[in-house]
Amino acid sequence: GLRIELVDPGGDPGGGPGDDDTAGNEDGAPGAEPGSGPRDRAGGLTTAERQSAAANAELAPIGATEIAPLGRTATEEAARRSAEPRAASRYIGPRPGIVIRRGWGANESWRERRFPYTKTVRTAFVHHSGTGNGYSCAQAPSVLRGIYRYHVHSMKWRDIGYNFAVDKCGTIYEGRAGGVARAVQGAHTLGFNHNSMGIAVLGTYDAARPSRQAVEAVAKLTAWKLGLFGRNPAGSGTRVSLGNTKYPKGTRVTLRVISGHRDGFYTDCPGARLYDKLGGIRGLAARLQGR
């Protein structure tokens, strides 16, 4: 079968609900409460499946497996119509296509009931998953399910830690539940999980070079998601650490808006070869925003 070996993305070493830097959840909004529940007679979905889908209801119908891409004009119009309050921005990249949790077979009964939200998204942290590079495009959902299982069953986290995943074929996947356009707090960069997003490129990139499709997908995703919150992908900002071995609690740190995991935490992640691509990702994402 497909072998999966995983790298710790830098969540809470104590595990449990505290995987999310909950002390630093500036919003504190608990979000929806989907239980596993019985199956809905009309749609054939459990309560948890329906609630996960409902978090993306503005972008895809209940029961869909993916969110369709949009051009720039349609993306800007959709952002204006959204009920989610965000910083006004004229720089939003076109929305990429995204395979949502139903599309990659996430078992919604595994995760905790609530969706943790923060106020905004200031930083995108890029990771590699530490899994093998030999998977096929068709096997990528299985790799993602393995990571999900590891995070919730072995690490005892509330859900998969990453907000998004990208495979070597350039497909973008929803990670942690709560809505791809919302500020969902993940568990990916301990000390900086609040007001950020974590993107895992499936594979290991210490020596192997990431594919052009994967690199471009990260740029497309960040151009859109950071644009929703008024962020310049080529910019920098000051963050306050909530505490890890690299930056003690309260340390003010200047981070690029698109950073690597290693910028916020003691780790080699996302691997030297992927880390070297971040400059190009920033530039492409900024251009996609029209900057």
Residue frames as qw, qx, qy, qz and C-alpha x, y, z in Angstrom:
[[0.000, 0.885, 0.466, 0.000, 0.00, 0.00, 0.00],
 [0.244, 0.797, -0.054, 0.550, 0.87, 3.67, 0.00],
 [0.639, -0.284, -0.426, 0.574, 3.42, 4.44, 2.71],
 [0.073, -0.883, -0.110, -0.451, 2.95, 7.63, 4.70],
 [0.607, -0.254, -0.362, 0.660, 5.59, 9.13, 6.97],
 [0.066, -0.907, -0.318, -0.268, 4.82, 12.43, 8.59],
 [0.376, 0.211, -0.310, 0.848, 6.61, 15.50, 9.88],
 [0.213, -0.658, -0.577, 0.434, 5.23, 17.28, 12.95],
 [0.255, 0.709, 0.298, 0.586, 3.89, 20.60, 11.63],
 [0.242, 0.173, -0.349, 0.889, 4.51, 22.38, 14.92],
 [0.497, -0.612, -0.350, -0.506, 1.21, 22.25, 16.72],
 [0.488, -0.677, 0.331, -0.440, 0.82, 21.97, 20.45],
 [0.341, 0.333, -0.869, 0.133, 3.18, 19.36, 21.92],
 [0.311, -0.050, 0.744, -0.589, 0.59, 18.67, 24.58],
 [0.088, -0.236, -0.888, -0.384, -2.02, 17.69, 22.01],
 [0.005, 0.580, 0.741, -0.338, -5.74, 17.88, 22.60],
 [0.192, 0.883, 0.421, 0.082, -7.89, 20.94, 22.02],
 [0.281, -0.849, 0.119, 0.432, -4.92, 23.16, 22.80],
 [0.685, 0.121, 0.452, 0.559, -3.42, 22.43, 19.40],
 [0.303, 0.757, 0.403, 0.416, -4.68, 25.76, 18.19],
 [0.280, 0.121, -0.226, 0.925, -2.86, 28.30, 20.40],
 [0.224, -0.699, -0.638, -0.232, -6.26, 28.82, 21.95],
 [0.383, -0.636, -0.293, 0.603, -4.89, 31.27, 24.47],
 [0.164, -0.327, 0.257, 0.894, -4.13, 33.53, 21.54],
 [0.138, 0.524, 0.748, 0.383, -7.47, 33.23, 19.80],
 [0.055, -0.074, -0.130, 0.987, -8.10, 36.96, 19.62],
 [0.447, -0.204, -0.404, -0.771, -11.60, 36.40, 18.37],
 [0.246, -0.077, 0.824, -0.504, -12.61, 33.52, 20.57],
 [0.698, 0.168, -0.070, -0.693, -15.54, 32.73, 18.30],
 [0.549, -0.172, 0.814, -0.077, -16.34, 29.03, 18.61],
 [0.287, 0.219, -0.676, -0.642, -18.17, 28.75, 15.31],
 [0.773, -0.074, -0.316, -0.545, -20.61, 26.00, 14.41],
 [0.441, -0.348, 0.766, -0.312, -21.15, 22.83, 16.42],
 [0.763, 0.193, -0.450, -0.423, -21.54, 19.88, 14.06],
 [0.649, -0.331, 0.659, -0.186, -21.85, 16.51, 15.74],
 [0.123, -0.142, 0.907, 0.376, -21.43, 13.23, 13.93],
 [0.515, 0.262, 0.230, -0.783, -25.20, 12.81, 14.06],
 [0.661, 0.304, 0.685, -0.028, -27.61, 10.73, 12.01],
 [0.274, 0.066, 0.582, 0.763, -27.69, 10.94, 8.25],
 [0.338, 0.372, 0.086, -0.860, -29.91, 13.60, 6.72],
 [0.614, 0.333, 0.713, -0.064, -32.73, 11.81, 4.90],
 [0.493, 0.828, 0.113, -0.242, -32.89, 14.37, 2.11],
 [0.329, 0.842, -0.419, -0.082, -29.23, 14.73, 1.24],
 [0.958, 0.048, -0.244, 0.145, -27.69, 11.53, 2.59],
 [0.347, 0.552, -0.441, 0.617, -25.25, 13.53, 4.73],
 [0.535, -0.438, -0.584, 0.425, -24.52, 13.26, 8.43],
 [0.184, -0.958, -0.204, 0.086, -24.99, 16.36, 10.53],
 [0.506, -0.611, 0.287, 0.537, -21.22, 16.81, 10.66],
 [0.479, 0.169, 0.584, 0.634, -20.89, 16.45, 6.89],
 [0.121, 0.816, 0.481, 0.297, -23.67, 18.95, 6.29],
 [0.308, -0.920, -0.054, 0.237, -22.19, 21.48, 8.70],
 [0.545, -0.345, 0.418, 0.639, -18.75, 21.16, 7.11],
 [0.349, 0.420, 0.600, 0.585, -20.31, 21.76, 3.71],
 [0.060, -0.906, -0.415, -0.051, -22.40, 24.65, 5.03],
 [0.431, -0.693, 0.088, 0.572, -19.23, 26.51, 5.99],
 [0.256, -0.191, 0.548, 0.773, -18.57, 26.81, 2.24],
 [0.364, 0.594, 0.711, -0.094, -22.19, 27.35, 1.22],
 [0.199, 0.848, -0.006, -0.491, -21.48, 30.75, -0.35],
 [0.021, 0.616, -0.655, -0.437, -18.97, 29.09, -2.67],
 [0.270, 0.107, -0.906, -0.308, -20.43, 25.65, -3.47],
 [0.718, -0.289, -0.203, -0.599, -23.77, 23.87, -3.01],
 [0.615, -0.381, 0.614, -0.315, -24.25, 21.42, -0.16],
 [0.908, 0.125, 0.397, -0.040, -23.04, 18.02, -1.28],
 [0.567, 0.782, -0.257, 0.027, -20.49, 19.38, -3.76],
 [0.909, -0.194, 0.018, 0.368, -16.97, 17.97, -3.82],
 [0.540, -0.019, 0.100, 0.836, -15.16, 21.05, -5.06],
 [0.069, 0.831, 0.192, -0.518, -15.34, 24.80, -5.37],
 [0.669, 0.582, 0.302, 0.351, -15.12, 26.03, -8.95],
 [0.440, -0.189, 0.056, 0.876, -12.49, 28.58, -9.96],
 [0.197, 0.901, 0.360, -0.140, -13.51, 32.14, -10.78],
 [0.502, 0.525, 0.063, 0.684, -11.96, 34.90, -12.86],
 [0.291, -0.023, -0.352, 0.889, -10.80, 38.09, -11.19],
 [0.299, -0.257, -0.124, -0.911, -13.96, 40.14, -11.80],
 [0.723, -0.355, -0.490, -0.334, -16.24, 37.36, -10.55],
 [0.624, -0.166, -0.567, 0.511, -13.95, 36.85, -7.54],
 [0.088, 0.084, -0.235, 0.964, -14.16, 40.53, -6.60],
 [0.514, -0.299, -0.271, -0.757, -17.95, 40.49, -6.99],
 [0.753, -0.295, -0.588, -0.018, -18.22, 37.38, -4.82],
 [0.455, -0.077, -0.495, 0.736, -16.06, 38.98, -2.13],
 [0.162, -0.184, 0.062, -0.967, -18.29, 42.06, -2.09],
 [0.667, -0.294, -0.384, -0.567, -21.42, 39.92, -1.74],
 [0.571, -0.049, -0.765, 0.294, -19.96, 37.83, 1.07],
 [0.542, -0.762, -0.240, -0.261, -21.55, 38.05, 4.50],
 [0.788, -0.324, -0.171, 0.495, -18.10, 37.65, 6.06],
 [0.009, -0.997, 0.050, 0.062, -16.69, 41.08, 7.05],
 [0.818, -0.006, 0.120, 0.563, -13.21, 41.65, 5.65],
 [0.214, -0.606, 0.148, 0.752, -10.79, 44.44, 5.00],
 [0.601, 0.759, 0.147, -0.202, -11.71, 46.20, 1.77],
 [0.455, -0.433, 0.571, 0.529, -9.11, 45.43, -0.87],
 [0.614, 0.655, -0.130, -0.420, -8.83, 46.07, -4.57],
 [0.277, 0.551, -0.781, -0.101, -6.15, 43.41, -4.77],
 [0.760, -0.103, 0.570, -0.294, -7.70, 39.94, -4.74],
 [0.016, 0.312, -0.850, -0.425, -6.35, 37.17, -6.93],
 [0.681, 0.006, -0.440, -0.585, -8.77, 35.01, -8.93],
 [0.726, -0.309, 0.494, -0.365, -10.30, 32.26, -6.82],
 [0.200, 0.344, -0.887, -0.235, -8.67, 28.93, -7.65],
 [0.808, -0.161, -0.432, -0.367, -10.53, 25.65, -7.81],
 [0.181, -0.440, 0.742, -0.472, -10.46, 23.88, -4.43],
 [0.605, -0.163, -0.765, -0.147, -11.33, 20.28, -3.59],
 [0.454, -0.546, 0.280, -0.646, -13.32, 20.52, -0.37],
 [0.337, -0.364, 0.814, -0.304, -13.36, 17.96, 2.41],
 [0.827, 0.224, 0.389, -0.338, -16.12, 15.82, 0.91],
 [0.674, 0.664, -0.281, -0.161, -14.04, 15.64, -2.26],
 [0.328, 0.538, -0.756, 0.178, -11.04, 14.03, -0.58],
 [0.739, -0.212, -0.631, -0.103, -13.06, 11.79, 1.70],
 [0.011, 0.357, -0.584, 0.729, -12.59, 13.44, 5.10],
 [0.454, -0.434, -0.778, 0.030, -14.38, 11.51, 7.84],
 [0.141, -0.625, 0.034, -0.767, -16.20, 14.35, 9.59],
 [0.778, -0.562, -0.230, -0.162, -16.91, 12.25, 12.69],
 [0.774, -0.007, -0.304, 0.555, -13.20, 12.31, 13.60],
 [0.239, 0.396, -0.150, 0.874, -12.87, 16.04, 14.21],
 [0.083, -0.338, -0.618, 0.705, -14.08, 18.10, 17.16],
 [0.186, 0.706, 0.683, -0.034, -17.45, 19.75, 16.97],
 [0.020, 0.917, 0.141, -0.373, -16.52, 23.41, 16.90],
 [0.639, 0.556, 0.106, 0.521, -14.81, 25.45, 14.19],
 [0.461, -0.634, -0.127, 0.608, -12.16, 27.78, 15.68],
 [0.410, 0.778, 0.228, 0.418, -12.01, 31.22, 14.06],
 [0.432, -0.402, -0.118, 0.799, -9.69, 34.18, 14.49],
 [0.163, 0.765, 0.197, -0.591, -10.07, 37.74, 13.30],
 [0.457, 0.799, -0.245, -0.305, -8.05, 37.79, 10.10],
 [0.929, 0.080, 0.153, 0.328, -5.27, 36.16, 8.09],
 [0.073, -0.939, 0.257, 0.217, -1.97, 38.02, 8.34],
 [0.091, -0.594, 0.773, 0.201, 0.50, 35.30, 7.40],
 [0.943, 0.203, -0.125, -0.234, 0.57, 32.23, 5.18],
 [0.397, -0.580, 0.710, 0.047, 3.01, 29.57, 6.40],
 [0.776, 0.397, -0.408, -0.271, 4.18, 27.12, 3.75],
 [0.630, -0.409, 0.649, -0.122, 5.05, 23.56, 4.83],
 [0.522, 0.223, -0.762, -0.312, 5.94, 20.26, 3.29],
 [0.837, -0.332, -0.057, -0.431, 4.05, 17.29, 4.69],
 [0.277, -0.551, 0.780, -0.113, 7.09, 15.07, 5.13],
 [0.857, 0.166, 0.449, -0.193, 5.32, 12.29, 3.25],
 [0.610, -0.063, 0.619, 0.491, 6.72, 10.45, 0.24],
 [0.200, 0.547, -0.254, -0.772, 7.03, 11.99, -3.21],
 [0.049, -0.090, 0.908, 0.407, 6.08, 8.86, -5.15],
 [0.384, 0.459, 0.688, -0.411, 2.32, 9.27, -4.92],
 [0.190, 0.352, 0.646, 0.651, 0.20, 9.66, -8.05],
 [0.229, -0.208, -0.050, -0.950, -2.34, 12.43, -8.54],
 [0.671, -0.326, -0.492, -0.448, -5.11, 9.92, -7.83],
 [0.679, -0.243, -0.601, 0.344, -3.43, 8.89, -4.55],
 [0.129, 0.358, -0.261, 0.887, -3.18, 12.43, -3.14],
 [0.591, -0.495, -0.075, -0.632, -6.54, 12.25, -1.31],
 [0.899, -0.246, -0.352, 0.084, -5.36, 9.06, 0.40],
 [0.522, 0.185, -0.359, 0.751, -2.18, 10.83, 1.52],
 [0.191, -0.444, 0.104, -0.869, -4.29, 13.66, 2.91],
 [0.793, -0.424, -0.234, -0.370, -6.57, 11.23, 4.76],
 [0.815, -0.073, -0.416, 0.396, -3.47, 9.66, 6.32],
 [0.233, 0.290, -0.290, 0.882, -2.28, 13.05, 7.58],
 [0.510, -0.455, -0.085, -0.725, -5.76, 13.78, 8.93],
 [0.878, -0.305, -0.365, -0.058, -5.83, 10.45, 10.76],
 [0.646, 0.070, -0.404, 0.644, -2.39, 11.08, 12.25],
 [0.006, 0.382, -0.182, 0.906, -3.29, 14.56, 13.48],
 [0.607, -0.412, -0.026, -0.679, -6.58, 13.60, 15.13],
 [0.937, -0.237, -0.229, -0.119, -5.90, 10.05, 16.32],
 [0.790, 0.033, -0.309, 0.528, -2.17, 10.07, 17.10],
 [0.251, 0.270, -0.214, 0.905, -1.59, 13.74, 17.96],
 [0.158, -0.590, -0.724, 0.321, -5.08, 14.12, 19.50],
 [0.011, -0.129, 0.083, 0.988, -5.72, 17.39, 17.70],
 [0.455, 0.417, 0.451, -0.644, -9.20, 18.68, 16.99],
 [0.731, 0.645, 0.153, -0.164, -8.87, 18.32, 13.19],
 [0.775, 0.301, 0.094, 0.548, -6.18, 18.20, 10.54],
 [0.414, -0.592, -0.106, 0.683, -3.68, 20.93, 11.36],
 [0.237, -0.068, 0.410, 0.878, -3.21, 22.49, 7.93],
 [0.395, 0.523, 0.260, -0.709, -5.75, 24.89, 6.48],
 [0.724, 0.590, -0.142, -0.328, -4.94, 23.79, 2.95],
 [0.667, -0.264, 0.615, 0.327, -2.92, 21.17, 1.11],
 [0.513, 0.703, -0.286, -0.401, -1.49, 21.21, -2.40],
 [0.897, -0.050, 0.408, 0.159, -0.39, 18.11, -4.30],
 [0.406, -0.375, 0.507, 0.661, 2.41, 17.85, -6.85],
 [0.304, 0.430, 0.708, 0.470, -0.14, 17.98, -9.66],
 [0.018, 0.171, 0.054, 0.984, -1.28, 21.44, -8.53],
 [0.441, -0.565, -0.604, -0.348, -4.61, 20.45, -6.99],
 [0.084, -0.349, 0.437, -0.825, -5.61, 22.54, -3.97],
 [0.502, -0.384, -0.773, -0.044, -7.47, 20.89, -1.07],
 [0.445, -0.697, 0.077, -0.557, -9.41, 22.30, 1.86],
 [0.388, 0.166, -0.805, 0.417, -7.76, 21.17, 5.09],
 [0.038, -0.225, -0.723, 0.652, -9.21, 22.12, 8.46],
 [0.024, -0.636, -0.723, -0.269, -12.98, 22.52, 8.40],
 [0.155, -0.628, -0.369, 0.667, -14.70, 25.85, 8.86],
 [0.417, 0.867, 0.251, -0.107, -14.81, 27.43, 5.42],
 [0.739, 0.147, 0.169, 0.635, -12.03, 28.09, 2.91],
 [0.194, 0.693, 0.131, 0.682, -12.77, 31.82, 2.73],
 [0.513, -0.824, -0.085, -0.226, -12.84, 32.31, 6.50],
 [0.105, 0.678, -0.612, 0.393, -10.09, 32.88, 9.07],
 [0.934, -0.274, -0.190, -0.126, -10.02, 29.34, 10.44],
 [0.252, -0.766, 0.577, -0.130, -7.36, 28.81, 13.08],
 [0.876, 0.234, -0.422, -0.027, -5.15, 25.86, 12.24],
 [0.718, -0.608, 0.328, 0.089, -2.40, 23.94, 14.02],
 [0.826, 0.499, 0.013, 0.262, 0.68, 24.25, 11.86],
 [0.447, 0.498, -0.290, 0.684, 3.16, 26.80, 13.27],
 [0.557, -0.602, -0.500, 0.278, 3.17, 26.76, 17.07],
 [0.332, -0.433, -0.138, 0.827, 3.23, 30.30, 18.43],
 [0.130, 0.291, -0.265, -0.910, 1.73, 31.76, 15.26],
 [0.109, 0.332, 0.917, 0.194, -1.36, 29.64, 14.58],
 [0.115, 0.743, 0.490, -0.441, -3.61, 32.61, 15.33],
 [0.296, 0.856, 0.004, -0.423, -4.50, 34.93, 12.44],
 [0.013, -0.532, 0.732, 0.424, -2.60, 32.81, 9.92],
 [0.915, 0.248, 0.007, -0.320, -3.05, 29.98, 7.46],
 [0.436, -0.458, 0.750, 0.196, -0.97, 26.84, 6.97],
 [0.774, 0.499, -0.190, -0.341, -0.46, 25.31, 3.52],
 [0.631, -0.361, 0.672, 0.141, 1.13, 21.87, 3.20],
 [0.572, 0.530, -0.500, -0.377, 2.65, 20.82, -0.10],
 [0.953, -0.149, 0.225, -0.139, 2.34, 17.03, -0.10],
 [0.835, 0.402, -0.218, 0.305, 5.79, 15.47, -0.24],
 [0.650, -0.629, 0.067, 0.422, 9.29, 16.08, 1.12],
 [0.504, 0.823, 0.045, 0.256, 11.41, 18.84, -0.37],
 [0.545, -0.719, 0.283, 0.326, 14.76, 18.80, 1.40],
 [0.376, -0.320, 0.658, 0.568, 16.48, 17.46, -1.73],
 [0.334, 0.454, 0.757, 0.330, 13.64, 16.95, -4.21],
 [0.016, 0.038, -0.144, -0.989, 12.47, 19.91, -6.23],
 [0.401, 0.463, 0.610, -0.503, 8.76, 20.80, -5.93],
 [0.413, 0.433, 0.670, 0.438, 6.81, 20.67, -9.17],
 [0.025, 0.110, 0.182, 0.977, 5.99, 23.83, -11.09],
 [0.405, -0.492, -0.590, -0.495, 2.30, 22.95, -10.71],
 [0.559, -0.551, -0.535, 0.312, 2.57, 22.82, -6.92],
 [0.341, -0.219, -0.112, 0.907, 4.49, 26.10, -6.71],
 [0.123, -0.230, -0.361, -0.895, 2.00, 27.88, -8.95],
 [0.479, -0.547, -0.646, -0.231, -0.93, 26.46, -6.97],
 [0.474, -0.481, -0.427, 0.601, 0.48, 27.88, -3.72],
 [0.139, -0.077, 0.103, 0.982, 0.81, 31.27, -5.44],
 [0.291, -0.373, -0.556, -0.683, -2.77, 31.13, -6.75],
 [0.525, -0.558, -0.638, 0.081, -4.15, 30.11, -3.36],
 [0.410, -0.432, -0.298, 0.746, -2.29, 32.82, -1.44],
 [0.045, 0.125, 0.281, 0.951, -3.15, 35.50, -4.02],
 [0.413, -0.495, -0.556, -0.524, -6.82, 34.78, -3.41],
 [0.607, -0.566, -0.535, 0.159, -6.97, 34.03, 0.31],
 [0.427, -0.306, -0.200, 0.827, -4.57, 36.77, 1.43],
 [0.004, 0.246, 0.324, 0.914, -6.35, 39.18, -0.90],
 [0.416, -0.619, -0.607, -0.275, -9.64, 38.54, 0.89],
 [0.567, -0.699, -0.298, 0.318, -8.02, 39.94, 4.01],
 [0.119, 0.991, -0.043, 0.041, -6.19, 42.83, 2.38],
 [0.647, -0.569, 0.387, 0.329, -2.68, 41.33, 2.53],
 [0.460, 0.770, -0.400, -0.188, 0.12, 41.91, 0.05],
 [0.994, -0.048, -0.001, 0.096, 1.83, 38.55, -0.62],
 [0.657, 0.459, -0.214, 0.559, 5.12, 40.36, -1.23],
 [0.190, -0.794, 0.176, -0.550, 4.93, 42.27, 2.05],
 [0.453, 0.039, -0.741, 0.495, 6.02, 41.77, 5.65],
 [0.476, -0.680, -0.146, -0.538, 4.42, 42.32, 9.02],
 [0.003, -0.399, 0.726, -0.560, 5.11, 42.19, 12.73],
 [0.759, -0.323, -0.496, -0.271, 3.67, 39.25, 14.64],
 [0.340, -0.578, 0.563, -0.483, 3.75, 38.54, 18.38],
 [0.478, 0.113, -0.871, -0.016, 4.67, 34.96, 19.25],
 [0.745, -0.473, -0.011, -0.471, 2.44, 33.06, 21.64],
 [0.511, -0.597, 0.607, -0.117, 5.46, 30.96, 22.53],
 [0.974, 0.207, -0.095, 0.022, 7.65, 28.24, 21.05],
 [0.816, -0.339, 0.107, 0.455, 11.27, 27.11, 21.28],
 [0.529, 0.352, 0.208, 0.744, 12.41, 29.66, 18.70],
 [0.049, -0.467, -0.022, -0.882, 10.43, 32.71, 19.82],
 [0.153, -0.262, -0.782, 0.544, 9.36, 32.89, 23.49],
 [0.028, -0.761, -0.646, -0.050, 5.91, 34.18, 24.28],
 [0.112, -0.913, -0.169, 0.353, 5.60, 37.92, 23.69],
 [0.444, -0.301, 0.436, 0.722, 8.49, 38.16, 21.22],
 [0.471, 0.760, 0.083, -0.441, 7.78, 40.57, 18.36],
 [0.571, -0.102, 0.674, 0.458, 8.86, 39.02, 15.07],
 [0.402, 0.592, -0.218, -0.664, 8.91, 40.49, 11.57],
 [0.571, 0.084, 0.805, 0.140, 7.69, 37.83, 9.16],
 [0.130, 0.088, -0.593, -0.790, 7.06, 37.84, 5.45],
 [0.674, 0.090, 0.135, -0.721, 3.35, 37.63, 4.65],
 [0.956, 0.161, -0.213, -0.122, 4.22, 34.37, 2.88],
 [0.213, -0.692, 0.669, -0.169, 6.71, 32.61, 5.16],
 [0.648, 0.131, -0.749, -0.033, 8.10, 29.13, 5.52],
 [0.790, -0.531, -0.301, -0.063, 7.41, 27.05, 8.61],
 [0.744, -0.072, -0.250, 0.615, 11.08, 27.45, 9.57],
 [0.126, 0.527, -0.037, 0.840, 10.65, 31.23, 9.77],
 [0.504, -0.576, 0.046, -0.641, 8.41, 30.85, 12.80],
 [0.896, -0.358, 0.194, -0.180, 9.59, 27.61, 14.39],
 [0.203, -0.596, 0.761, 0.160, 12.75, 25.52, 14.80],
 [0.816, 0.240, 0.522, -0.059, 12.43, 23.10, 11.88],
 [0.281, -0.212, 0.629, 0.694, 13.81, 22.41, 8.41],
 [0.304, 0.609, 0.729, 0.073, 10.26, 22.49, 7.03],
 [0.842, 0.360, 0.195, -0.352, 9.28, 23.18, 4.25],
 [0.850, 0.076, 0.349, 0.386, 12.58, 21.75, 3.03],
 [0.298, -0.503, 0.260, 0.768, 15.37, 23.72, 1.38],
 [0.207, 0.141, 0.689, 0.681, 14.13, 23.21, -2.18],
 [0.062, -0.746, -0.632, -0.203, 10.59, 24.38, -1.46],
 [0.314, -0.773, -0.194, 0.516, 11.79, 27.21, 0.77],
 [0.330, -0.250, 0.393, 0.821, 13.89, 28.49, -2.13],
 [0.094, 0.443, 0.695, 0.558, 10.70, 28.84, -4.17],
 [0.125, -0.715, -0.571, 0.384, 9.00, 31.22, -1.73],
 [0.097, -0.474, 0.133, 0.865, 10.39, 34.36, -3.37],
 [0.084, -0.041, -0.707, -0.701, 8.89, 33.33, -6.69],
 [0.160, -0.547, -0.822, 0.004, 5.62, 32.41, -5.00],
 [0.119, -0.646, -0.329, 0.679, 5.42, 35.87, -3.41],
 [0.005, -0.330, 0.367, 0.870, 6.08, 37.59, -6.72],
 [0.140, -0.213, -0.820, -0.513, 3.55, 35.53, -8.67],
 [0.162, -0.606, -0.744, 0.231, 0.89, 35.89, -5.98],
 [0.066, -0.583, -0.132, 0.799, 1.35, 39.67, -5.96],
 [0.081, 0.156, -0.564, -0.807, 1.03, 39.80, -9.75],
 [0.155, -0.379, -0.882, -0.234, -2.11, 37.68, -9.62],
 [0.128, -0.675, -0.545, 0.481, -3.54, 40.27, -7.23],
 [0.332, 0.829, 0.295, 0.339, -2.80, 42.96, -9.82],
 [0.408, -0.847, 0.069, 0.334, -0.01, 44.63, -7.88]]
